[in-house]
């Protein structure tokens, strides 16, 4: 499907340059003063909070970990210990290093315990009202000069910062799960985030072994905003006649470690879902209502055995077919080429929007995000690099061809629309 295949050495040079360039922050000079980070506070001892804590403990930075109640706090600390023990069993840590790291962990049950932290990262429930309340409280207790960070994956950092009297100190630090393993860190730059806070966050990312990319404020930032386009098309494709296994197979063949439905089952279909408010308005609603919530319940889009090996589910395929008929879809054969185009080309279009809106500093930053956070196959160089080899003219033309199937978010970016209008010429 590509017009010009880049050779491996060219791809490797691109990736190395992209990771190097991602560390440069537009408008922030190299001599910008850094804020010393000697103690980190983390609010929330769940999976994300615990993983973030490990990234700092492992390099010798003391961490105060705060939860609302003793039981979740103890559970979080136990999870951290088990994670370290697994790492020891795999030879990644020596037992004595683990004990040194755990000795740097201070548990707490009140937000005031974070008062002496130089950096506070909240990792609480992904809800704006909850986040705003947290930042009002942090503003009241955090010491002057402390950086206040949110681990939000999609919420507006500027709205959160407005709850404080120090918006320059507020920043997004979007870690990827598991935070102690995944290399990517999205640093979200609010409208009033200070240059010292940004420079400090970028330096700190390097210290904890992360590859950081700066993003502006928008729903989902860089990675999840593009992912949303892909997931929307995956859902539409199964209503039109493609099976979940078909969609996943095509992406795995392209080089992803898993497809969208495998990924959803792994993450849990009930993230953000509530039985009391579910209205059966989507396939996900219907699956969760049947307690098909993913790998954790041994059934989601797929059925899973005791080893979590998936097999296609006749129940799910029948459910999808019935739901599709109720919504007026007529089942048809969907080719692999169409699946790939409709999953990946809208992502490229969204990446161009992100770039042209100034959310991403450079196209290669988008590649870094997807290579390190979402499993985009490295041999292609990342989505934006790959798009150049496919040809923006072809992508624009094929998106126009599929326009009636792309849904309400299918409008081309202004740049791709111009390319399409010019007959496929990028200039």
Secondary structure, DSSP 8 states (H G I E B T S, - for coil): --SS---HHHHHHHHHHHHHHHT--TT--TT-------EEEEE--SHHHHHHHHHHHTTT-EEEEE-SSHHHHHHHHHHHHHHHHHHHHTTSS-HHHHHHHHHTEEEESSGGGGTT-SEEEE---S-HHHHHHHHHHHHHHS-TT-EEEE--SSS-HHHHHTTSS-GGGEEEEEE-SSTTT--EEEEE--TT--HHHHHHHHHHHHHTT-EEEEE-SSTTTTHHHHHHHHHHHHHHHHHHT--HHHHHHHHHHHT-SS-HHHHHHHH-TTTT--GGG--S-SHHHHHHHTT--BGGGTBSSEEE-TT--EEE-HHHHHHHHHHHHHTT-------HHHHHHHHHHHHHHHHHHHHHTTSBSSHHHHHHHHHHHS---GGGT-HHHHHHHH-HHHHHHHHHHTGGGS-TT----HHHHHHHHTTS---
